[in-house]
Amino acid sequence: MSQVALIGAGVAGLLCARDLNRLGIACTVFEKSRGLGGRLARRQHAWGELDIGAPFLTVQTPPPEWGQLEEQGLLVARRFSACRWQDGAVQTLPDQQHYLVAPSNNGLCHYLAEGLDIRRACRVASVEGGKLIDEHQQFLGDFAGVVLAAPAPQSQALLPAASSLNIDCHWQPGWTLLLQFDAPLDLPDIVEFVGHPLFQRLVHLSSLPGRDHRACYSLQLLPAACEALQGKVLEATLLPCLEALGQLVHLPVLLHCDRQRWQLVSGQRMQMPDAARIDEKQRIVLAGDWCSGGGVEGAWHSAGLAVAQLSQWQSACH
Ligand SMILES: Cc1cc2nc3c(=O)[nH]c(=O)nc-3n(C[C@H](O)[C@H](O)[C@H](O)COP(=O)(O)OP(=O)(O)OC[C@H]3O[C@@H](n4cnc5c(N)ncnc54)[C@H](O)[C@@H]3O)c2cc1C
């Protein structure tokens, strides 16, 4: 029988479950979606398998295990050309190093998920004294410890009223347009926008190694632009974006387009102190990118604290 429940099958939840299993602590991961990976999601299109969330895994200090994963050929470190658009002027930036998984970054989550007990399409609705209930009021189990590894607002909604933990955050929309042209744009791999009314970042997805598509781009929109375009059909979102992009570079023929609507946490990236992530009484630990500095690096690091805390509780029980 599982001793620990993990809510969320993104990098943080899966890594935590894998490492607890390695310590002999049985875990069950509950994931509301059918697919694994959270914001490292992929989508299969007729035009290829696209990273619809993070195009890269960005780390300042690679975790020790990443060296082995590179040797195994799972992770690849690459440098990408980059530029910054600011007030109409384009400035070349130093190349940026990021990590990738082929054929899509979601492969990291499938690697971590091997052999784990995962309940997919299971949205946890309540966590009270270790007892989990799903959205249909079904009892999911009674656990000695719970890791909330969902994004901040979803973890916030799951905290029991009696919990000592406090998550202060707000949602904002963070949409991505996925575009395929009939030829690559005459731009570096990454364009960062500063002060643009619509755009945050443009990434040439097909320039990443091991991809099965060509001339595909991920165009990340600013929250304010998403709010202004809220409720509009894809074509109405696309039109102003293509017009603005066309002012920056000559646009080849657009072959395909799709839109991914993310809800992201607004404001600064958080770095919560360890004590602020642990509720001893309720046996809950918080994990996820948002409490450990953001990005895949934050998600990875956050799992370490959760594993240490749960193994400590576990050994105290014996
Ligand atoms: C457009 C975009 C671009 C990005 N670019 C980069 C980048 O360049 N570099 C980088 O390092 N990072 C980037 N990121 C961020 C990166 O994807 C995240 O930091 C990382 O994937 C977060 O992992 P996580 O495990 O903390 O959370 P998530 O991946 O969000 O996983 C949480 C999981 O919890 C599940 N869940 C939520 N509520 C419940 C519930 N009640 N019951 C059950 N399951 C639940 C969700 O479905 C999800 O699968 C980007 C993200 C996006 C969206």
The ligand as a MOL file (V3000), in Angstrom:
LIG
                    3D

  0  0  0     0  0            999 V3000
M  V30 BEGIN CTAB
M  V30 COUNTS 53 58 0 0 0
M  V30 BEGIN ATOM
M  V30 1 C 5.1690 28.4760 -22.5330 0
M  V30 2 C 6.1660 28.0280 -21.4960 0
M  V30 3 C 7.5320 28.2550 -21.6960 0
M  V30 4 C 8.4630 27.8320 -20.7350 0
M  V30 5 N 9.8040 28.0100 -20.9740 0
M  V30 6 C 10.7160 27.4960 -20.1080 0
M  V30 7 C 12.1220 27.5610 -20.4010 0
M  V30 8 O 12.5460 28.0900 -21.4310 0
M  V30 9 N 12.9900 27.0070 -19.4960 0
M  V30 10 C 12.5450 26.3840 -18.3370 0
M  V30 11 O 13.3740 25.8550 -17.5740 0
M  V30 12 N 11.2310 26.3310 -18.0360 0
M  V30 13 C 10.3050 26.8710 -18.8820 0
M  V30 14 N 8.9620 26.8070 -18.5880 0
M  V30 15 C 8.5530 26.3770 -17.2370 0
M  V30 16 C 8.5960 24.8530 -17.0350 0
M  V30 17 O 7.7770 24.2240 -17.9800 0
M  V30 18 C 8.0780 24.5920 -15.6190 0
M  V30 19 O 8.8870 25.3190 -14.7030 0
M  V30 20 C 8.1270 23.1220 -15.1810 0
M  V30 21 O 7.6980 22.2620 -16.2110 0
M  V30 22 C 7.2280 23.0090 -13.9390 0
M  V30 23 O 7.2070 21.6890 -13.4520 0
M  V30 24 P 6.3360 21.3660 -12.1580 0
M  V30 25 O 6.4420 19.9130 -11.9200 0
M  V30 26 O 6.7150 22.2950 -11.0530 0
M  V30 27 O 4.8230 21.7780 -12.5230 0
M  V30 28 P 3.8140 21.3170 -13.7590 0
M  V30 29 O 4.6650 20.9140 -14.8930 0
M  V30 30 O 2.8770 22.4130 -13.8900 0
M  V30 31 O 3.1370 20.0180 -13.1310 0
M  V30 32 C 2.0590 20.1000 -12.2240 0
M  V30 33 C 1.0440 19.0050 -12.5400 0
M  V30 34 O 0.0190 19.0470 -11.5500 0
M  V30 35 C -1.1960 18.6480 -12.1650 0
M  V30 36 N -2.3100 19.0560 -11.2860 0
M  V30 37 C -2.7000 20.3130 -10.9710 0
M  V30 38 N -3.7480 20.2830 -10.1180 0
M  V30 39 C -4.0160 18.9750 -9.8790 0
M  V30 40 C -4.9900 18.3000 -9.0690 0
M  V30 41 N -5.8910 18.9660 -8.3290 0
M  V30 42 N -4.9920 16.9350 -9.0560 0
M  V30 43 C -4.0820 16.2230 -9.8010 0
M  V30 44 N -3.1480 16.8290 -10.5930 0
M  V30 45 C -3.1040 18.1850 -10.6190 0
M  V30 46 C -1.1350 19.3780 -13.5060 0
M  V30 47 O -2.0250 18.8110 -14.4620 0
M  V30 48 C 0.3410 19.1910 -13.8810 0
M  V30 49 O 0.5390 18.0420 -14.6830 0
M  V30 50 C 8.0070 27.2090 -19.5340 0
M  V30 51 C 6.6340 26.9730 -19.3350 0
M  V30 52 C 5.7200 27.3770 -20.2960 0
M  V30 53 C 4.2490 27.1030 -20.0740 0
M  V30 END ATOM
M  V30 BEGIN BOND
M  V30 1 1 1 2
M  V30 2 1 2 3
M  V30 3 2 2 52
M  V30 4 2 3 4
M  V30 5 1 4 5
M  V30 6 1 4 50
M  V30 7 2 5 6
M  V30 8 1 6 7
M  V30 9 1 6 13
M  V30 10 2 7 8
M  V30 11 1 7 9
M  V30 12 1 9 10
M  V30 13 2 10 11
M  V30 14 1 10 12
M  V30 15 2 12 13
M  V30 16 1 13 14
M  V30 17 1 14 15
M  V30 18 1 14 50
M  V30 19 1 15 16
M  V30 20 1 16 17
M  V30 21 1 16 18
M  V30 22 1 18 19
M  V30 23 1 18 20
M  V30 24 1 20 21
M  V30 25 1 20 22
M  V30 26 1 22 23
M  V30 27 1 23 24
M  V30 28 2 24 25
M  V30 29 1 24 26
M  V30 30 1 24 27
M  V30 31 1 27 28
M  V30 32 2 28 29
M  V30 33 1 28 30
M  V30 34 1 28 31
M  V30 35 1 31 32
M  V30 36 1 32 33
M  V30 37 1 33 34
M  V30 38 1 33 48
M  V30 39 1 34 35
M  V30 40 1 35 36
M  V30 41 1 35 46
M  V30 42 1 36 37
M  V30 43 1 36 45
M  V30 44 2 37 38
M  V30 45 1 38 39
M  V30 46 1 39 40
M  V30 47 2 39 45
M  V30 48 1 40 41
M  V30 49 2 40 42
M  V30 50 1 42 43
M  V30 51 2 43 44
M  V30 52 1 44 45
M  V30 53 1 46 47
M  V30 54 1 46 48
M  V30 55 1 48 49
M  V30 56 2 50 51
M  V30 57 1 51 52
M  V30 58 1 52 53
M  V30 END BOND
M  V30 END CTAB
M  END
